[in-house]
Amino acid sequence: MQSVPPDLLFGHPPVVSVGENILRSAAIVEQTCGGLTSNLWDDPFEWTLPETLSSPDLIVEYLSEVDLARQRAFSSIRDDSELSKLISDPNGERLLISLLLETLVKAADFRGRAGATKKHK
């Protein structure tokens, strides 16, 4: 986030800004990791709004918190065999690997959008 000028962090509609895309990417990871570690599948929408995370420092702090949640979730997976276990999430039961891959794809998509938005500015 340090490489993005503050005026590009949060743009004006209809364009979704760099900051909003980064926060959406992190929120997807946070939601999955929170669900895996504490069975709380809350959407982090409210605490990831541009009004709440309005500066680069606040965004970096939030990203650090998401990274800690990611580390906790992955440290609870003892070995590769656990990836084939069924888990329950708000959408029903599925393999852990499927949930992780879906999360990765969604998060990567938003990260890619952030990069593309930055290049167009």
ROSE-4610 file (N, C-alpha, C; in Angstrom, 1 decimal, always signed):
// ROSE-4610
residu = [M/M/M/Q/Q/Q/S/S/S/V/V/V/P/P/P/P/P/P/D/D/D/L/L/L/L/L/L/F/F/F/G/G/G/H/H/H/P/P/P/P/P/P/V/V/V/V/V/V/S/S/S/V/V/V/G/G/G/E/E/E/N/N/N/I/I/I/L/L/L/R/R/R/S/S/S/A/A/A/A/A/A/I/I/I/V/V/V/E/E/E/Q/Q/Q/T/T/T/C/C/C/G/G/G/G/G/G/L/L/L/T/T/T/S/S/S/N/N/N/L/L/L/W/W/W/D/D/D/D/D/D/P/P/P/F/F/F/E/E/E/W/W/W/T/T/T/L/L/L/P/P/P/E/E/E/T/T/T/L/L/L/S/S/S/S/S/S/P/P/P/D/D/D/L/L/L/I/I/I/V/V/V/E/E/E/Y/Y/Y/L/L/L/S/S/S/E/E/E/V/V/V/D/D/D/L/L/L/A/A/A/R/R/R/Q/Q/Q/R/R/R/A/A/A/F/F/F/S/S/S/S/S/S/I/I/I/R/R/R/D/D/D/D/D/D/S/S/S/E/E/E/L/L/L/S/S/S/K/K/K/L/L/L/I/I/I/S/S/S/D/D/D/P/P/P/N/N/N/G/G/G/E/E/E/R/R/R/L/L/L/L/L/L/I/I/I/S/S/S/L/L/L/L/L/L/L/L/L/E/E/E/T/T/T/L/L/L/V/V/V/K/K/K/A/A/A/A/A/A/D/D/D/F/F/F/R/R/R/G/G/G/R/R/R/A/A/A/G/G/G/A/A/A/T/T/T/K/K/K/K/K/K/H/H/H/K/K/K]
num = [1/1/1/2/2/2/3/3/3/4/4/4/5/5/5/6/6/6/7/7/7/8/8/8/9/9/9/10/10/10/11/11/11/12/12/12/13/13/13/14/14/14/15/15/15/16/16/16/17/17/17/18/18/18/19/19/19/20/20/20/21/21/21/22/22/22/23/23/23/24/24/24/25/25/25/26/26/26/27/27/27/28/28/28/29/29/29/30/30/30/31/31/31/32/32/32/33/33/33/34/34/34/35/35/35/36/36/36/37/37/37/38/38/38/39/39/39/40/40/40/41/41/41/42/42/42/43/43/43/44/44/44/45/45/45/46/46/46/47/47/47/48/48/48/49/49/49/50/50/50/51/51/51/52/52/52/53/53/53/54/54/54/55/55/55/56/56/56/57/57/57/58/58/58/59/59/59/60/60/60/61/61/61/62/62/62/63/63/63/64/64/64/65/65/65/66/66/66/67/67/67/68/68/68/69/69/69/70/70/70/71/71/71/72/72/72/73/73/73/74/74/74/75/75/75/76/76/76/77/77/77/78/78/78/79/79/79/80/80/80/81/81/81/82/82/82/83/83/83/84/84/84/85/85/85/86/86/86/87/87/87/88/88/88/89/89/89/90/90/90/91/91/91/92/92/92/93/93/93/94/94/94/95/95/95/96/96/96/97/97/97/98/98/98/99/99/99/100/100/100/101/101/101/102/102/102/103/103/103/104/104/104/105/105/105/106/106/106/107/107/107/108/108/108/109/109/109/110/110/110/111/111/111/112/112/112/113/113/113/114/114/114/115/115/115/116/116/116/117/117/117/118/118/118/119/119/119/120/120/120/121/121/121]
x = [+0.8/+0.0/+0.9/+2.1/+3.0/+3.3/+3.1/+3.4/+2.3/+1.1/-0.1/-0.3/-0.3/-0.5/-1.9/-1.9/-3.2/-4.4/-4.2/-5.3/-5.9/-5.1/-5.6/-6.2/-6.0/-6.5/-8.0/-8.7/-10.2/-10.6/-11.0/-11.5/-13.0/-13.5/-14.9/-15.7/-16.9/-17.7/-17.7/-17.8/-18.2/-17.0/-15.8/-14.6/-14.3/-14.1/-13.7/-12.2/-11.9/-10.5/-9.5/-8.3/-7.2/-7.4/-7.7/-7.9/-9.1/-10.2/-11.4/-11.1/-10.4/-10.1/-9.2/-8.2/-7.2/-8.0/-8.9/-9.7/-10.6/-11.2/-12.1/-11.3/-10.1/-9.2/-8.9/-8.5/-8.2/-9.4/-10.6/-11.8/-12.2/-12.0/-12.3/-11.5/-10.2/-9.3/-9.6/-9.9/-10.3/-11.6/-12.6/-13.8/-13.6/-12.8/-12.5/-11.7/-10.7/-9.9/-10.6/-11.4/-12.3/-13.3/-13.8/-14.7/-14.1/-12.9/-12.1/-11.7/-11.3/-10.7/-11.7/-12.8/-13.8/-15.2/-15.4/-16.7/-17.6/-16.9/-17.6/-17.4/-18.4/-18.3/-18.8/-18.6/-19.1/-18.4/-19.2/-18.6/-18.0/-16.7/-16.0/-16.4/-17.5/-17.8/-17.8/-18.4/-18.5/-17.2/-16.3/-15.0/-14.0/-14.4/-13.4/-13.9/-14.8/-15.3/-14.2/-14.2/-13.2/-13.3/-14.5/-14.6/-13.9/-13.8/-13.2/-11.7/-11.3/-9.9/-9.5/-9.3/-9.2/-7.8/-6.8/-5.4/-4.5/-3.4/-2.5/-2.1/-1.9/-1.5/-2.6/-3.8/-4.9/-5.1/-4.9/-5.0/-3.9/-2.7/-1.6/-1.8/-2.4/-2.7/-3.7/-4.8/-5.8/-5.2/-4.3/-3.7/-2.9/-2.2/-1.4/-2.3/-3.5/-4.4/-4.9/-5.2/-5.6/-4.5/-3.3/-2.2/-2.1/-2.3/-2.3/-3.4/-4.6/-5.7/-5.4/-4.7/-4.3/-3.4/-2.4/-1.4/-2.0/-3.0/-3.7/-4.5/-5.2/-5.9/-5.1/-4.0/-3.1/-2.3/-2.0/-1.3/-2.2/-3.5/-4.4/-4.6/-4.0/-4.1/-2.7/-2.9/-1.7/-0.9/-1.6/-1.0/-1.9/-1.4/-2.2/-3.4/-3.5/-4.6/-5.9/-5.7/-6.8/-7.5/-6.8/-7.4/-8.6/-8.7/-9.8/-10.9/-10.8/-11.9/-13.1/-14.3/-15.5/-15.6/-15.9/-16.2/-17.5/-18.1/-19.4/-19.1/-19.6/-19.6/-21.0/-21.2/-22.6/-23.3/-22.5/-23.1/-23.3/-23.0/-23.2/-21.9/-21.8/-20.6/-19.8/-18.5/-17.6/-16.2/-15.3/-14.0/-13.2/-12.3/-11.5/-10.7/-10.2/-9.4/-10.2/-11.5/-12.4/-12.6/-12.8/-13.0/-11.8/-10.6/-9.3/-9.1/-9.3/-9.1/-10.1/-11.3/-12.3/-11.9/-11.4/-10.9/-9.8/-8.8/-7.6/-8.0/-8.9/-9.3/-10.0/-10.9/-11.6/-10.6/-9.8/-8.8/-7.9/-7.4/-6.5/-7.1/-8.4/-9.2/-9.2/-9.6/-9.6/-8.2/-7.2/-5.9/-5.5/-5.8/-5.5/-6.3/-7.5/-8.3/-7.6/-7.1/-6.4/-5.1/-4.4/-3.2/-3.6/-4.7/-5.1/-5.6/-6.3/-6.8/-5.7/-4.6/-3.5/-2.8/-2.7/-2.0/-2.8/-4.1/-5.0/-5.0/-4.5/-4.6/-3.4]
y = [-1.2/+0.0/+1.3/+1.1/+2.3/+2.8/+2.0/+2.4/+3.1/+3.1/+3.7/+5.1/+6.1/+7.5/+7.5/+8.2/+8.3/+8.7/+9.6/+10.0/+8.9/+7.8/+6.7/+5.6/+5.7/+4.6/+4.5/+5.6/+5.5/+6.5/+6.1/+6.9/+7.2/+7.7/+8.0/+7.1/+6.7/+5.9/+6.5/+5.7/+4.3/+3.4/+3.9/+3.1/+2.6/+1.3/+0.8/+1.0/+1.6/+2.1/+0.9/+1.3/+0.4/-0.1/+0.8/+0.5/-0.4/-0.1/-1.0/-2.4/-2.5/-3.9/-4.6/-3.9/-4.6/-5.0/-4.2/-4.5/-5.7/-5.7/-6.8/-8.1/-8.1/-9.2/-9.7/-8.8/-9.2/-9.7/-9.1/-9.4/-10.9/-11.3/-12.7/-13.6/-13.3/-14.2/-14.2/-13.0/-12.9/-13.7/-13.6/-14.3/-15.9/-16.4/-17.8/-18.2/-17.5/-17.9/-17.8/-16.8/-16.6/-17.8/-18.2/-19.3/-20.6/-20.8/-22.0/-22.1/-21.0/-21.1/-20.9/-20.2/-20.0/-20.2/-20.7/-20.9/-19.7/-18.5/-17.2/-16.8/-16.9/-16.6/-15.2/-14.3/-12.9/-12.3/-11.5/-10.7/-9.5/-9.3/-8.1/-6.8/-6.7/-5.5/-4.3/-4.3/-3.1/-2.5/-3.3/-2.8/-2.7/-2.9/-2.7/-1.6/-0.8/+0.4/+1.4/+2.2/+3.2/+4.3/+4.5/+5.4/+4.9/+3.6/+3.0/+2.9/+2.5/+2.3/+3.4/+4.6/+5.8/+6.2/+5.5/+5.9/+4.7/+4.9/+3.8/+3.1/+3.8/+3.1/+2.2/+2.6/+1.8/+0.6/+0.7/-0.4/-1.4/-0.9/-1.8/-2.6/-1.9/-2.5/-3.6/-3.3/-4.3/-5.5/-5.2/-6.3/-7.2/-6.6/-7.4/-8.3/-7.8/-8.6/-9.8/-9.5/-10.6/-11.6/-11.2/-12.1/-13.0/-12.4/-13.2/-14.2/-13.8/-14.8/-15.9/-15.5/-16.6/-17.5/-17.0/-17.9/-18.8/-18.3/-19.2/-20.3/-19.9/-20.9/-22.0/-21.6/-22.6/-23.4/-22.8/-23.6/-24.7/-24.6/-25.6/-26.8/-26.6/-27.7/-28.5/-29.7/-30.4/-31.0/-31.5/-32.1/-32.1/-32.5/-32.5/-33.3/-34.3/-35.2/-34.4/-33.4/-32.6/-31.8/-31.6/-30.8/-31.6/-32.9/-33.7/-33.8/-33.2/-33.3/-32.4/-32.9/-32.1/-31.0/-29.8/-28.8/-28.2/-27.6/-26.9/-25.4/-24.7/-23.3/-22.8/-21.5/-21.0/-21.6/-22.1/-22.6/-24.1/-24.8/-26.2/-26.9/-28.2/-29.0/-29.0/-29.0/-29.2/-29.5/-29.9/-30.2/-28.9/-29.0/-27.9/-27.3/-28.2/-27.7/-26.9/-27.2/-26.4/-25.0/-25.0/-23.6/-22.8/-23.4/-22.6/-22.2/-23.0/-22.6/-21.5/-21.6/-20.6/-19.3/-19.3/-18.1/-17.5/-18.3/-17.9/-17.2/-17.8/-17.3/-15.9/-15.8/-14.6/-13.5/-13.8/-12.8/-12.4/-13.3/-13.0/-12.1/-12.3/-11.5/-10.1/-9.9/-8.5/-7.8/-8.6/-8.1/-7.7/-8.5/-8.2/-6.9/-6.8/-5.6/-4.3/-4.5/-3.3/-2.9/-3.9/-3.6/-3.0/-3.5/-2.9/-1.5/-1.2/+0.1/+1.1/+0.6/+1.5/+1.8/+0.9/+1.1/+2.1/+2.1/+3.0/+4.4/+4.7/+6.0/+6.9]
z = [+0.0/+0.0/+0.0/+0.4/+0.4/-1.0/-2.0/-3.4/-4.1/-3.4/-4.0/-3.4/-4.2/-3.7/-3.0/-1.9/-1.1/-2.0/-3.0/-3.8/-4.7/-4.9/-5.7/-4.8/-3.5/-2.6/-2.8/-2.7/-2.8/-3.8/-5.0/-6.0/-5.9/-7.0/-7.0/-8.0/-7.7/-8.6/-10.0/-11.0/-11.0/-11.0/-10.9/-10.9/-9.4/-9.3/-8.0/-7.8/-6.7/-6.5/-6.2/-6.2/-5.8/-4.4/-3.5/-2.1/-1.9/-2.5/-2.4/-2.8/-4.0/-4.5/-3.5/-3.0/-2.0/-0.8/-0.3/+0.9/+0.6/-0.6/-0.9/-0.9/-1.5/-1.6/-0.2/+0.7/+2.1/+2.8/+2.6/+3.3/+3.0/+1.8/+1.4/+2.2/+2.3/+3.0/+4.5/+5.0/+6.4/+6.7/+5.9/+6.1/+6.1/+5.2/+5.1/+6.3/+6.7/+7.8/+9.1/+9.3/+10.5/+10.6/+9.4/+9.4/+9.8/+9.3/+9.6/+11.0/+11.6/+12.9/+14.0/+13.8/+14.9/+14.4/+13.2/+12.7/+12.6/+12.5/+12.3/+10.9/+10.1/+8.7/+8.3/+9.3/+9.1/+7.9/+7.1/+6.0/+6.6/+6.4/+7.0/+6.4/+5.7/+4.9/+5.8/+6.9/+7.7/+8.2/+8.6/+9.1/+8.0/+6.7/+5.6/+4.7/+5.1/+4.3/+4.2/+3.1/+3.0/+4.1/+4.6/+5.7/+7.0/+7.2/+8.3/+8.1/+7.0/+6.7/+5.7/+6.2/+5.3/+5.1/+5.6/+5.3/+5.0/+4.4/+4.1/+5.4/+6.5/+7.7/+8.2/+8.2/+8.6/+7.7/+6.5/+5.5/+5.8/+6.0/+6.3/+7.6/+8.6/+9.9/+9.7/+8.9/+8.6/+7.8/+6.9/+6.1/+7.0/+8.0/+9.0/+9.8/+10.2/+10.9/+10.1/+8.8/+8.0/+7.8/+7.7/+7.6/+8.8/+10.0/+11.2/+11.2/+10.8/+10.7/+9.7/+8.6/+7.6/+8.2/+9.0/+9.6/+10.6/+11.4/+12.4/+11.6/+10.6/+9.9/+9.2/+8.6/+8.0/+9.0/+10.1/+11.1/+11.7/+11.6/+12.1/+11.1/+9.9/+8.9/+9.1/+9.7/+10.1/+8.9/+7.9/+6.7/+5.5/+4.4/+3.2/+3.2/+4.0/+4.1/+4.6/+5.3/+5.9/+4.8/+3.7/+2.6/+2.0/+2.2/+1.6/+2.6/+3.7/+4.7/+4.3/+4.7/+4.5/+5.6/+5.2/+6.2/+5.9/+6.9/+6.7/+6.7/+5.7/+5.6/+5.3/+5.2/+5.0/+3.7/+2.8/+1.6/+1.6/+2.8/+2.9/+3.2/+2.9/+3.1/+1.8/+1.9/+0.8/+1.3/+0.4/+0.7/+1.1/+2.1/+2.5/+1.3/+0.5/-0.6/-1.6/-1.8/-2.6/-2.1/-0.8/-0.2/-0.3/+0.0/-0.1/-1.5/-2.5/-3.9/-4.3/-3.9/-4.3/-3.6/-2.4/-1.7/-2.5/-2.8/-3.5/-4.9/-5.6/-6.9/-6.7/-5.8/-5.6/-5.1/-4.2/-3.6/-4.7/-5.5/-6.6/-7.7/-7.9/-8.9/-8.4/-7.2/-6.6/-6.6/-6.3/-6.3/-7.7/-8.7/-10.1/-10.5/-10.1/-10.4/-9.8/-8.6/-8.0/-8.8/-9.3/-10.1/-11.4/-12.0/-13.3/-13.1/-12.0/-11.7/-11.5/-10.8/-10.6/-11.9/-12.8/-14.1/-14.9/-14.8/-15.6/-15.1/-14.0/-13.4/-13.8]
